[in-house]
Structures are given as C-alpha cells and as structure tokens.
Amino acid sequence: GLDYAIKKYNPKCVFIQDDDVIPVPNNGKSLDEALGESCEKLDEDFPVMVYPTANQRYLPEDVLKEVREDIKSFHESFEPKKKENSLDDLLRRNFLDYIQHIEHIVATGNARKAAGEGIYVNGSASLWRTEDLKRVLEKHSGKHAGDDYEMTFLVRKDGKGILYSEDLVLYPELINDLKKFIKQRIYWQYGGYRVCLENPRSCFNNPIHTSYFLIGFLLCIALLPIPYLRAALTLLYSSIITLQYITSRRSLRGKAFGRFKSTAKLFGGLYVALPFYAGSLLVDSYILSNILQIAGALAGYSYIIYLLYRNNVNNENLRLKPRDILIYSLYIPLYTLIFTPLGAAKYVKEKIRGAQRTYKISH
C-alpha cells in the first residue's frame, strides 16, 4: 500500500494511523492543516513526528456532540437496527478505560515533555518523511510484535530524533475487556524483549527503552528481602543508564551532560533514592536498612509524581488532574510487576520452542 501511494503521489510525508482512530482537530485547525504544518517541520534530523493519543471514550464534549450526530445520521440512513454499535455503547466507561486513558496521556505527553522530545514512534499515529520511512522499512524485520520499538531503534540508530506534537490529539478505541487487556500487555512486553534482545546494540543506544524494560526487573528485585542485593542492583542500574547516555548518539545536542540531564529528569526518582539505598549498605541494623530502602523508594516515587504533575502538557485535552497522577502512580508499579515477568516468560517460552509467534507484515 505504501509503495503504491509513493509511486502514484510521491508525497513528501506519509501519515500512518490505526484505522480505529478518530482524529480531533485542535485550535481550530483541520486534520489537513495540522499535518501540512507538521510536515514542514520534519527534516533529516527529525524524520518522524508522533501525536499524543487518548481514549476514544474520553472525547471532548464538543467533539462528542458532533460524533453523536454523525452516528445518529449513519444509523438512520444505513443500519438503523444495529443498535449495539451506538455511540452510547461504545463510550461506556469503566476503570479499565480510565486507567488506559491516563496511561496513554502520561506516556505520550507528560513523559515526553520531561525527556525533551518524542520517546518512541507511536503506532497509533505518526507522520514520516517518506524517504526515511522507506529506509526504515527496508531494514525492518517485518515482525509485528514490538514493531513500534523496532522502528524507533532504526530511527535512533541513524542518530536522528523524533519530534512530538501537541497540536493534534487522536483517540483510538482502546480495549474494554480485562482478558484482552492482559493478553495485549503481555504481548507488548514480549515484543519489547524480542526487539531489545535481538538488537542489543541498538537497544543500548536507546536508553529510554532499555530503562523501561530494566526498571521492571528492578521493581521485582526491590521486593526481595535482601537489602544488600537491592542496593547493589539499584546502583548498577543507575550506572548503566548514565553510561548509556554518555555513549549514546540519541540526543542531537551532542553533549554528554545534556544526555545525562534528560535521563536524570525522566528517571530522576532512581537518583533521589540512591542516597537512601547507599545508606542502607552502611548500617548494621537489618531493620534500619529496610527502613532506609523503603524511605528511598517513597522519596523517589514522590519525585516522579511531582515531575508528571509539573510537566503537564499545554493541550487542555491532555491535562491530568492530581487525582489522575496519584492513581497512575499506584497503577504503574503493579502493571510493571505483573506484565514485565509475564512478557519475559513468554519470550523465553517462544525461544525454547524454537520459533517466535510473530506475524510478517504484509502489504
């Protein structure tokens, strides 16, 4: 499909989005206008721009009103009996919807603002320079599991950056079933491990992604009743992150301090916790050692909550309330502790079986 579009139209940019996404214009701009302006910002240093996504069941009221009218007209003119697809049914909310809504906003908006640029190529919506996309696809494995991570690695491998835009918010229809949610998240983690372990060098040169997967194991280890091991691995983890940013070509700023500063901002909670963990190694009391480690974890996590709140994005459709951040801060450790080991186990299982259950991307 991409080959056909390029041969026929020869576009400068190609916009990729899931087919269940409702684009919502902001600041009075149409989709064409937003994409046209964004296309002009893309150059060789920034070959791709990503847009934030939120839950379709949390559409702004003014947009919701328009969509309701469209759905009503559609049903009256075409399928009046198909009531199960009415907007009211589609927009039924539950806690699963709510937490995914917050999760997508934090991942695409707040964390990006803390890091200073786009963290990864978002599969829901991305705008590419055509020539760069063609180059990435030529090197891509074609495997579906973790394809977003792989495309990000290939962009970073060339020393290029990823732009992020708040001008346009897109609302995919997120999973509304617990079993499907669990299956999807295990698959995401599995795909991430597949990409990281099959491309270790690219993974190492993309610190944020490595950090994302390593932090899951760090949280698991933090629960072990062995203070010395917890403290030692925490120090080792932070050293790996620092080394990555010193050696990585990811940042276009070209200065080691700038790269380290971005890491410290995004994963600053670890650095806040380090003095507590180091102190736990120096005390003789087992009880005091555990108290110091727990205090360090709480201090580090409090910093992360503060960072997310302080770095709230400018777009009002993506803003988080203090309640949202608090709930997210309780949710993410549980998510990481559950899905990180399950994703890793799935990867190991597929490796033992001798073949990974991934699917080749077809045209």
N, C-alpha and C positions, 0 to 999 in steps of 0.2 A: 504494500500500500504506500509506503514511504517512497520507494523507488518510482512508482507511477506518478505520485504527486510532484516529485522533484523534476522528473523528466518533462512533465506537461506544463508545470507552472514555474519551475525554477525559483522557488521562494527564497528570500534571504533568511527567513526564520521559519521554524516549524513549531507549532503549538501542540503539545501532547497532553491529553487528559483522559481520565476514565470516562466511559460512556454513561455513567450514572451520576454525573456531576452537574449541579446547577450553578452556573457562574452568576455572581451577583455584582453588578457594576457599583462602584463607589465614587463618591464625589461628582456625581452626575455624568460620569464617563460610560460610554458603551463598551462592550467587550472589544470591538474592533479598535476603538480609540486607545483603550488601555494597552492592548497588545502592540499596536503600532508605535506608541511612545516607548514601550519597554524594548521593542526590537531595536530601536535606535541606541539604546544604552549598551547593548551587547557588542563586545569586541573580542579580539583574540585573547585578552587576559581573562575575560569573563564570558565563556561561551554559552552559559545556561543561566536562566533566571527561574526561580521557583516562587510559587504563590502559596500563601497560607490556606489551610483548609479547616473547616469546622463541620459540625454535624448538621446534616440536612434537616433534622428535626428541630434545629435551633435557628431557623431562618429569622431575619429581622422582620418585624411586624409589617412594614410597608411592602416588603418583597413577598411576604406570606400572603398578603391580601391579593396581590396580583396573581400569584400562583394558584390560589384558591379559585379565582375567576377562570383562569385558563383550564384547570382541571374540570370545573363545572361545565364549561362550554364543550370540552372534549367528550365528557360523558354524555351530554345531551345530544351531541351530533353524531357520535360514533359508537360508543359502548355504554349505553345508559344502564344496562343490567349488571355491569361489572363493578359492584359497589365495594368489593374487598380492596380495590385499588384506589379508593378515595383518599384524598389528602389527609383527612382526619385519621384514617387507619395508619397511613404511612408516618404520621407525625406523633403517634403515641409515644410518650416518653417514659423511660424508667431509669434506674440508677446506671445501668449499663450504657445507655445513651448519654447520660450526663457526664460520666467519667471519661468516655471516649471523646466527647466534645472538648472537655478541659485538656485532655491529653494531647489532642491534635493542635490546639491553640498553643500550649506550652512548648511542644516540640517544634512547631514551625515558626512561632512568633517570638516568645519570650527568650527561649534558649538561643535563638539566632541573634537576638539583639545583644545578649551577653557575649556571644562569640565574635560579633562584629561583621558576620556575613552568613550566607547560606551554609547550613551544616551538611546537608545532603541533597541530592536530586530527588524531589518529591514525586512519587509515582502518580499522585492524583492530578498534578498539573505542573507542567514545565514548558518553558519557551526556550528553544535551542537555535543557535546559529546552525544553519543547515550543514555546512561543511564539517563542523565539529561533531555533529550528531552522526554523520556518515562515517567519520573516522572512528568514533566510539563503537558503533555497531559492527564495524569490520573486526575490531579486537574483542568484542563481547563473546562470551562462551555460548550464549543463546539459551542458557538455563534460566528457568523462571524464578526458582527460589533464590531470593536475595538479589534479584536483577537490579533493583534500585541502588543497593550498596555497590554492586559491581560497576555500574555506570558512574557512580560517584568516584570510585577508586580510579577509573580510567581517566576521568577529568583531572583529578588531583595528580595523577602520575605525570601528566604533562606540565605540572607546576602552575596550573590555572585555577582560578577561583570560581565561586558560584554566587551570583547575585541573588538578592531576596527582595521581594516587593510587597508592600502592604497596600498597594493601590487596588488590588483585586482579590476578593475573598471567594473561594469556591467551596461548595457544600456537597460533599459526596454522601450518599446514603450508607451510613455505617451499619455494621452488624447489630441486630436486635435480638439475638438468640445466644444464650450462655454457652451452649455446646459449640456453636460455630465460632464464637469469640475465642474460646480456649484453643480450638483447632487452628484458627488463624494466627494467634500469637505464638504458639509453638512453632508453626511453620515459618513465621518471621524470624524468630530466634535461630531456628535451624538454618535458614537461608543466610543469615548473617555469619554464622560459624562457617558455613560452606565457603563463602567468599573470602573471609579472613584467613582461613587455614589453607585454602588453595592459592591465595595470593598474599603470602605473609609479608613480602617486601612492600607491596602497595598498602597493605593494612597498616604496617608500621609507620609509613609515611602519611597516614591519615589519622592523626592522634585521636580525634574526637570519636571516630568509630571504634578504635581499639579500646578507648576508655569506656565506651558504652557497654562493650561486652565483658571487659575485665571487671568492671565495677560490680557486676552481678556476682561473680565469684568472691569478690572482696566482701560483699554483704553476707554471703553464705558463711565465709570464714569467720566473720565478726561474731557469729553466733556460737562458735566453738568455745568451750570453756578452757581455752589455753591462752592466757594473756600474752605470753612471750611470742607465740606464733602469730597472733592477731597483730601485735605491734610491728613485728618484723615484716610481715607481708604488706602492711599498710605503708611502711617506709619504702619497701621495694616497689610497690605500685606507683607511688608518687615519683620515685626516681625514674621509672620507665616513662611516665607522662612527660616529665621535664626533659629527658633525653630525646624523646620523640620531637618535641617542639624545637629543640636546639638543632636537630639534624634534619628536620622536615623541610621540604620545599613548598608545603601547602600554602603558607602565607606569602602574599605578593609584596609584603612590606620589606622582606629580605633581611630583617634584623632579628637576631635571636631573642632579644628582650621582648620585642613585640609579639613573637610567637608564644613565649612563655607567659606573657601577661594575659593573652587570650585564654590560655589553659587555666591559669590561676583564677580568672573570673568565672569561667564556666564550671570548673570543678573545685572552686575555692573552699568548699566545705571540707575537703580532704586536708587541705593545708591548715585550716583552722583547727582540725582535730589532731594534727601531728604533735604539737607540744604535749597534749594530754597522753597520747599513746607513748611518746618517748618517755614521759614522766613515769608511766606505768612500768617501764622496764627498770627504773632506778629504785623502786621501793621494794621492801622486803615483804610487806604485808599483801597476802593474796586478795583480801577483801578490798584494801585500798587500791590495789592495782585494777581490780574490776570496776571500782567506782570511778577512777580516772578515765578508763576506757569508755564507760557509759556516758560520762560527762563530755568527753571529746566527741562522741557520736552525736549527742544532743546539740552541742555547740556548732558542729559542722553542718548539721541538718538545719538548724535555725538560720545559719548564714545562707543556705540555698533557698529557703523560703523567702528570706529578705531580698535576695537577688532577683528572684522571679517577680516579686511584687514591685521592686524598684524599676526593673527593666520592662515594665508593661508597655506594649506597643501603642502606637499613636491611633491606629484604626479602632474606632469605638466598637465595631463588631467583633473585635478580637480581645477586648479588655477583660481582665479577670478580676473578680472581687476577692477580698481577703478570705472569704469562706471557700471559694474555689481553690485557692492556693493551699489552704490548710488541708482540704480533703485530698487534693492531689499529692501532697507531701506524705500523707498516710498511705495512699494507694500505691505509689511507685515502689516502695521497698517490698511490699507484698507481691506486686507484679514481677519485680526482678527476681525475688527469691523463688518464686514458683516457676516462671517461664524460662529463666536462664538455664537452670539444670535440665528442664524437660527438653528444651531446644538442643542442648549439648548432647543429651542422651539419644535424641532422635538422630543426630548427626553420626554419633558413634555406631548406633544400630545399623544405619544405612551403609556405613563404611564396612562393617563386619559382613553384611550381606553381599558386599562386593559391587553394589550399584546404588546410586542415589536416585530416589524417585522424584526427579525433576523433569520438566517438560520443555522441549525445544520450542523456542518462539517461532511461529510460522507466519507467513505473510497472508 
